[in-house]
């Protein structure tokens, strides 16, 4: 091939996506996640997402910080919940988790002041062990 020859790119065959899947709504801003309600399987509201922790090299979300209990910030507990346990449910306009209020009350908690800092690996292993998930760095 000479250095001036133009090569046309080959057209890749693209499979059509199922018509019932709207991929425009697969991504969401973290600002819209914060405050989203979280419900137990029974439909009982357990709390709301306070924040999400993002792994800065891969961009994955290891866990959400769930606010639970209290009133107007008084007596509120926050719990790191592995992201993989949360399932978005359009009917609830929120996340649904396979946990009870009692399980959440007994789950490892953290101070609200510590929510914008990553939790150490020993504590994350405790969280993962409680919920029966792999630590985020092992995924």
Secondary structure, 3 states (H helix, E strand, C coil): CCCCCCCCCCCCCCCCCCCCCCHHHCCCCHHHHCCCEEEECCCCEEEEEEEEEECCCCCCEEEEEEEECCECCECCEEEEEEHHHCEEECCCCEEEECCCHHHHHHCCCECHHHCCCCCCHHHHHHHHHHHCCCCHHHC
